[in-house]
Each structure stands twice: as C-alpha cells, then as structure tokens.
C-alpha cells in the first residue's frame, strides 16, 4: 500500500501489525500529500498543513534507528522541503543542514535573512557547496556584514 501511495491505509496496517515507526512514516507522507492538495488561495491552511507534515517528518528522522542513516537524512530533507513550502525558512535551513543538503541550507538561510547560519554553512561545509552558489553566498555575506559594520561605525560616531 505504501508503494502505491495509499499512505493512510498503510499507516493503519502498520499500526495493526504493531509497527509504530512505519505507521508514523506513512502518516507523515499522508500529511504531505494532504498539504500539497490544499489550494494556494487558502494559504493559512496550506502553511499550517505543511508545518504539520514537516514536524511529522522531523519526528520520523529523530526516531530513525542510528544504523539507518539514509532514512534519517531523507526524512530531514523532506522536512526541510515542507518547512520551505510553509515559508518557515529557519527551520527549513536547519532541516536541510541536518539532511546534509548544504546547498539548500545556504539558499534557505539567505532567503530568510539568517546570515549567521548561512556563514556557518559556508565556513563548515563550503567544500560541499556548489562553487557558484558558494561564491554568491560569500558575496551576500560580505555585503551584509559590511553594511552592518558600517552602520555601527556611523552610529558610534554620533554618540
């Protein structure tokens, strides 16, 4: 049932079989499908649905057994995608970083204005970033911090 994208039925079947973790995964996929089906005209409901789905995927990632690294990374990545859809860019970037999707983390932090987090991705994982993206993010960070530094200097002169 899961492979046929019948997530609600698969979740019930897993629950009956006593496989709670698999049921939670099915539920997360069901919540994402439900969120995708909500019209963009009702954006508040759509945002709430995507946050609910993202939280479910994040919980699945946290509950993944330590030896199932790929599953954990996948769930963090999907959580990041859902948080991005909900425009919760801080949590999206955090989820992408936990999924080791550093390009997505850098872009999302930049879009959300989380420059400290963006710089952390650049400094810790710059070698994993696409070279053109690394260059753009570095330039944005330099301009942002130059602006902040220059503003502080101007304000301090008037004090």
N, C-alpha and C positions, 0 to 999 in steps of 0.2 A: 504494500500500500504506500509506503514511504517513497519508493522509487517512482510510483505513478502520481506523486504529488497529492495524495489523499492524506494530508497530514493529520487532520482531526481524527479520522478513523484509525490511522496508525498509532496515534497517541493513546487512544482508548485501548487498542490491542496490546500495546506495550504495558499500559497500566495493569491490565488484567493478567499479564504474564509476570508482573512484579518487577518490571524493568523500568524503574522510575527515571533514570537518567535519559534513556532513549525516548521515553514519553515526553520529557521536558524539551528535548531537541526537536521532536515533532511539533510540539506546541509552539516553539519559537519560530519555526518555519511557517506554521499556520498563521501566526500573528503577523509575520512579514507579508505574507500573501494578502491577508486582510487589509493591512495598511496600504499596500500598493493598489488595492481595488477602490479605495476611497478617493473621491473626486478632489481635484486640487481646488475646486471652488469652496469646499469646506475645509479650509486649511487648518483650523484649530483642531478639528477632529483627526485630520491626517497626521499632523505633528504629534499629537498625543498617541496615536496608534503606532507611529514609527518609534517613539521613545519607549513604548511598552515592548515592542519587538526587540529593540536594541538591548534593553535591560534583560530580556529573556535570553538573548544570545550571549550577553556578557556573563550572565549567571551560568550558562552552559559551559562557557570557556573556563570559568573559575572551578566548576565541578568536574572538569575533564581529568581523567587519571593522568598522573605525571608522565607515564610512558607513551601517551597518545598526544604527542607534541603537535603533529599536523592538524589534528582535530581542534585542539585548543587555539592554534593560530588562525584556523579558518573561522572559528566562531568569533574571535576577537575582530577579525577583518569584517565579517558580516555585521557585527555590532557597530563598527565604525561607519559602514555604509548606511545603516539605519539612522544612526545619530546625525550623519551628514544630511540625509533626507529631512530630518526633523530640525535642521539648522542649529543643532547643539554642537557647535564646532569644537569646543574644548574637549568634550567627551569623545567626539569623533576622532580628533587628533590623538588623544590618549589611547583609544582603542586601536587605531592604526599602528601606533608605536608598539603596543603590546603584541600586535599581529606581525610585527617586523616588516610592515609596509611603510617604509620611511618616506618614500615619495609622497604617498597620501597624507602622512602625518605632517610633513613640511608644508604641503599645499594648504591643508586644512587649517593649520595654525596660522599661516599667513593670511588666509581669507578671514579668519576670525579675529585677527589682530593680536594673537598670542605670540608676541615676538620673542619673549624669553624662552618659551618652549620651542619655538622654531629654531632659535640659535642653538639650543641644546641638541636638537636633532642634527643640525649642521655639524656641530663640533664632535658629537659622539658617533654619528653614522654617516658622515659626509662621503666616505668611500663607497657606501651602498646606494647613494643617491645618483640619479641620472645627472650627468655632468652639466647639461644646460639648465636643469632645474636648480642644481647646486649654485650655479653662477647667478641665476635670477634671485634665489632666496638670499644669497650673501649680499647682493646689491641692495635688496629691500631692507635687510637688517642694518647695513651700513647707513643707508639714508635715514631710517627710523631713529637709530641711536645717535646719529649726528644731529638730527633735529632736536631730540630730547636734550642732549648735552648742550647744544647751542641755546636752547630755551632756558635752561638752568643758569647758564652764564649770564644771559641778558637779565634775568630776574634778580640774580645776586648782585649785579651792578647797581640796581635801583634800591637795594635795601640799605 
